């Protein structure tokens, strides 16, 4: 058997597979009318995951059915780990940024101390003054979440349609991207919580502001 071509897809595959005529392989392995696996190409618009699930239901537990992503499970495990590491790093960055938020709100309290004193003089309660500054911190968090979500959706669209980020030497050419509601909820929850906590100290300072301004 003489090789007529060399292909390169992925290092793990390059060292394990040889493409040959099926009759010749059966003759070499001394098997008759047997196959070890079948590859199925889905028509355009069909979800490989849904097709794989339907095939599993038909074949039962006696056959192993994997879609394209399950065949590259190691790659997706790596990307999943990268996702959570990125999430942890961004959360730490948000904590550092929150000190700037505390400083900005604290300066606002100092600049608005006459306005705070006026509000209290006309009957505003300490709780109302506190809630004003807590609302400012929460509003900053909401705006940040909206802007971040919009940017993420734009990047997702570009990645899905134009493959901005590629995986070199892998079967999956484009870096996999998927919108998950849980991930969006988790990120927004962290951002809102940090912004709200950052607003507590300035809000307490505003609440303690005297009605007499020297």
One Martini backbone bead per residue (centre of mass of N, CA, C, O) as a GRO file, in nm:
protein
  214
    1UNK     BB    1   0.090   0.040   0.028
    2UNK     BB    2   0.067   0.360  -0.116
    3UNK     BB    3   0.106   0.679  -0.069
    4UNK     BB    4  -0.073   0.985  -0.211
    5UNK     BB    5  -0.125   1.143   0.068
    6UNK     BB    6  -0.124   1.431   0.296
    7UNK     BB    7  -0.274   1.509   0.605
    8UNK     BB    8  -0.384   1.803   0.812
    9UNK     BB    9  -0.559   1.878   1.124
   10UNK     BB   10  -0.456   1.718   1.395
   11UNK     BB   11  -0.234   1.584   1.597
   12UNK     BB   12  -0.414   1.357   1.716
   13UNK     BB   13  -0.502   1.257   1.425
   14UNK     BB   14  -0.243   1.228   1.252
   15UNK     BB   15  -0.137   0.967   1.444
   16UNK     BB   16  -0.422   0.772   1.399
   17UNK     BB   17  -0.486   0.821   1.085
   18UNK     BB   18  -0.608   0.644   0.785
   19UNK     BB   19  -0.684   0.681   0.446
   20UNK     BB   20  -0.897   0.433   0.291
   21UNK     BB   21  -1.009   0.165   0.153
   22UNK     BB   22  -1.246  -0.038   0.286
   23UNK     BB   23  -1.172  -0.311   0.155
   24UNK     BB   24  -0.873  -0.308   0.234
   25UNK     BB   25  -0.912  -0.291   0.539
   26UNK     BB   26  -1.075  -0.552   0.571
   27UNK     BB   27  -0.852  -0.734   0.464
   28UNK     BB   28  -0.634  -0.661   0.678
   29UNK     BB   29  -0.843  -0.724   0.932
   30UNK     BB   30  -1.035  -0.963   0.874
   31UNK     BB   31  -1.316  -0.840   0.774
   32UNK     BB   32  -1.686  -0.846   0.727
   33UNK     BB   33  -1.911  -0.614   0.695
   34UNK     BB   34  -1.758  -0.386   0.873
   35UNK     BB   35  -1.789  -0.118   1.120
   36UNK     BB   36  -1.681   0.131   1.356
   37UNK     BB   37  -1.796   0.386   1.186
   38UNK     BB   38  -2.013   0.679   1.136
   39UNK     BB   39  -2.068   0.953   0.917
   40UNK     BB   40  -2.281   1.247   0.949
   41UNK     BB   41  -2.439   1.479   0.739
   42UNK     BB   42  -2.592   1.768   0.775
   43UNK     BB   43  -2.821   1.965   0.689
   44UNK     BB   44  -2.914   2.267   0.640
   45UNK     BB   45  -3.031   2.375   0.968
   46UNK     BB   46  -2.933   2.140   1.129
   47UNK     BB   47  -2.894   2.003   1.439
   48UNK     BB   48  -2.655   1.798   1.567
   49UNK     BB   49  -2.780   1.750   1.845
   50UNK     BB   50  -3.063   1.658   1.753
   51UNK     BB   51  -2.972   1.429   1.570
   52UNK     BB   52  -2.819   1.266   1.786
   53UNK     BB   53  -3.066   1.220   1.972
   54UNK     BB   54  -3.236   1.062   1.765
   55UNK     BB   55  -3.033   0.833   1.718
   56UNK     BB   56  -3.027   0.733   2.010
   57UNK     BB   57  -3.328   0.652   2.020
   58UNK     BB   58  -3.301   0.435   1.794
   59UNK     BB   59  -3.036   0.264   1.889
   60UNK     BB   60  -2.950   0.311   2.173
   61UNK     BB   61  -2.702   0.182   2.404
   62UNK     BB   62  -2.522   0.013   2.183
   63UNK     BB   63  -2.445   0.309   2.090
   64UNK     BB   64  -2.214   0.563   1.993
   65UNK     BB   65  -2.312   0.909   2.005
   66UNK     BB   66  -2.158   1.191   1.832
   67UNK     BB   67  -2.095   1.499   1.800
   68UNK     BB   68  -1.873   1.734   1.709
   69UNK     BB   69  -1.823   1.840   2.006
   70UNK     BB   70  -1.786   1.562   2.152
   71UNK     BB   71  -1.521   1.490   1.989
   72UNK     BB   72  -1.411   1.782   2.130
   73UNK     BB   73  -1.409   1.785   2.451
   74UNK     BB   74  -1.132   1.900   2.533
   75UNK     BB   75  -1.164   2.178   2.409
   76UNK     BB   76  -1.424   2.255   2.574
   77UNK     BB   77  -1.295   2.232   2.850
   78UNK     BB   78  -1.088   2.454   2.809
   79UNK     BB   79  -1.290   2.684   2.741
   80UNK     BB   80  -1.441   2.662   3.010
   81UNK     BB   81  -1.203   2.731   3.191
   82UNK     BB   82  -1.143   3.004   3.059
   83UNK     BB   83  -1.412   3.133   3.130
   84UNK     BB   84  -1.381   3.120   3.447
   85UNK     BB   85  -1.117   3.272   3.461
   86UNK     BB   86  -1.221   3.530   3.330
   87UNK     BB   87  -1.443   3.580   3.538
   88UNK     BB   88  -1.251   3.611   3.782
   89UNK     BB   89  -1.082   3.845   3.672
   90UNK     BB   90  -1.319   4.045   3.625
   91UNK     BB   91  -1.411   4.048   3.919
   92UNK     BB   92  -1.148   4.164   4.031
   93UNK     BB   93  -1.157   4.422   3.861
   94UNK     BB   94  -1.425   4.524   3.980
   95UNK     BB   95  -1.320   4.561   4.265
   96UNK     BB   96  -1.109   4.775   4.190
   97UNK     BB   97  -1.312   4.974   4.053
   98UNK     BB   98  -1.490   5.028   4.308
   99UNK     BB   99  -1.299   5.240   4.434
  100UNK     BB  100  -1.370   5.457   4.227
  101UNK     BB  101  -1.670   5.463   4.297
  102UNK     BB  102  -1.638   5.549   4.587
  103UNK     BB  103  -1.489   5.814   4.526
  104UNK     BB  104  -1.710   5.945   4.347
  105UNK     BB  105  -1.940   5.936   4.563
  106UNK     BB  106  -1.788   6.087   4.783
  107UNK     BB  107  -1.755   6.352   4.621
  108UNK     BB  108  -2.058   6.395   4.588
  109UNK     BB  109  -2.120   6.435   4.885
  110UNK     BB  110  -1.940   6.684   4.923
  111UNK     BB  111  -2.071   6.860   4.693
  112UNK     BB  112  -2.386   6.791   4.818
  113UNK     BB  113  -2.419   6.888   5.119
  114UNK     BB  114  -2.618   7.124   5.083
  115UNK     BB  115  -2.843   6.959   4.952
  116UNK     BB  116  -2.874   6.760   5.184
  117UNK     BB  117  -2.944   6.970   5.399
  118UNK     BB  118  -3.198   7.072   5.255
  119UNK     BB  119  -3.355   6.808   5.250
  120UNK     BB  120  -3.361   6.773   5.559
  121UNK     BB  121  -3.498   7.051   5.625
  122UNK     BB  122  -3.771   6.956   5.447
  123UNK     BB  123  -3.790   6.623   5.551
  124UNK     BB  124  -3.575   6.432   5.483
  125UNK     BB  125  -3.466   6.130   5.530
  126UNK     BB  126  -3.203   5.927   5.580
  127UNK     BB  127  -3.307   5.699   5.393
  128UNK     BB  128  -3.346   5.872   5.140
  129UNK     BB  129  -3.054   5.964   5.108
  130UNK     BB  130  -2.933   5.683   5.092
  131UNK     BB  131  -3.101   5.583   4.841
  132UNK     BB  132  -2.987   5.779   4.635
  133UNK     BB  133  -2.690   5.661   4.638
  134UNK     BB  134  -2.766   5.370   4.584
  135UNK     BB  135  -2.898   5.430   4.310
  136UNK     BB  136  -2.646   5.532   4.170
  137UNK     BB  137  -2.486   5.267   4.187
  138UNK     BB  138  -2.703   5.091   4.044
  139UNK     BB  139  -2.712   5.253   3.779
  140UNK     BB  140  -2.420   5.200   3.697
  141UNK     BB  141  -2.458   4.892   3.679
  142UNK     BB  142  -2.681   4.885   3.462
  143UNK     BB  143  -2.526   5.032   3.240
  144UNK     BB  144  -2.291   4.831   3.230
  145UNK     BB  145  -2.461   4.582   3.153
  146UNK     BB  146  -2.579   4.688   2.890
  147UNK     BB  147  -2.312   4.747   2.744
  148UNK     BB  148  -2.188   4.462   2.775
  149UNK     BB  149  -2.417   4.305   2.630
  150UNK     BB  150  -2.401   4.447   2.358
  151UNK     BB  151  -2.104   4.380   2.298
  152UNK     BB  152  -2.136   4.071   2.320
  153UNK     BB  153  -2.344   4.041   2.086
  154UNK     BB  154  -2.164   4.155   1.866
  155UNK     BB  155  -1.931   3.950   1.897
  156UNK     BB  156  -2.105   3.701   1.847
  157UNK     BB  157  -2.193   3.770   1.561
  158UNK     BB  158  -1.906   3.796   1.439
  159UNK     BB  159  -1.811   3.508   1.514
  160UNK     BB  160  -2.037   3.345   1.365
  161UNK     BB  161  -1.991   3.501   1.070
  162UNK     BB  162  -1.646   3.581   1.078
  163UNK     BB  163  -1.431   3.464   1.260
  164UNK     BB  164  -1.227   3.628   1.459
  165UNK     BB  165  -1.162   3.362   1.628
  166UNK     BB  166  -0.903   3.124   1.600
  167UNK     BB  167  -0.810   2.773   1.565
  168UNK     BB  168  -0.513   2.638   1.549
  169UNK     BB  169  -0.500   2.305   1.454
  170UNK     BB  170  -0.813   2.250   1.433
  171UNK     BB  171  -1.120   2.130   1.361
  172UNK     BB  172  -1.210   2.384   1.495
  173UNK     BB  173  -1.179   2.688   1.360
  174UNK     BB  174  -1.368   2.829   1.554
  175UNK     BB  175  -1.434   2.986   1.825
  176UNK     BB  176  -1.652   2.905   2.049
  177UNK     BB  177  -1.996   3.036   2.061
  178UNK     BB  178  -2.236   3.129   2.331
  179UNK     BB  179  -2.553   3.200   2.448
  180UNK     BB  180  -2.606   3.243   2.807
  181UNK     BB  181  -2.821   3.331   3.047
  182UNK     BB  182  -2.665   3.252   3.302
  183UNK     BB  183  -2.408   3.416   3.242
  184UNK     BB  184  -2.541   3.692   3.228
  185UNK     BB  185  -2.662   3.681   3.513
  186UNK     BB  186  -2.395   3.644   3.669
  187UNK     BB  187  -2.249   3.900   3.576
  188UNK     BB  188  -2.469   4.108   3.656
  189UNK     BB  189  -2.475   4.032   3.955
  190UNK     BB  190  -2.186   4.110   4.021
  191UNK     BB  191  -2.198   4.405   3.930
  192UNK     BB  192  -2.438   4.498   4.110
  193UNK     BB  193  -2.318   4.416   4.381
  194UNK     BB  194  -2.060   4.588   4.372
  195UNK     BB  195  -2.200   4.865   4.329
  196UNK     BB  196  -2.373   4.853   4.587
  197UNK     BB  197  -2.139   4.820   4.790
  198UNK     BB  198  -1.985   5.084   4.700
  199UNK     BB  199  -2.240   5.274   4.800
  200UNK     BB  200  -2.257   5.251   5.111
  201UNK     BB  201  -2.052   5.453   5.230
  202UNK     BB  202  -2.158   5.714   5.093
  203UNK     BB  203  -2.449   5.679   5.202
  204UNK     BB  204  -2.374   5.699   5.504
  205UNK     BB  205  -2.247   5.979   5.483
  206UNK     BB  206  -2.506   6.122   5.384
  207UNK     BB  207  -2.686   6.041   5.629
  208UNK     BB  208  -2.480   6.206   5.839
  209UNK     BB  209  -2.557   6.468   5.742
  210UNK     BB  210  -2.594   6.778   5.828
  211UNK     BB  211  -2.809   7.064   5.833
  212UNK     BB  212  -2.534   7.200   5.904
  213UNK     BB  213  -2.333   7.428   5.713
  214UNK     BB  214  -1.997   7.560   5.720
   0.00000   0.00000   0.00000
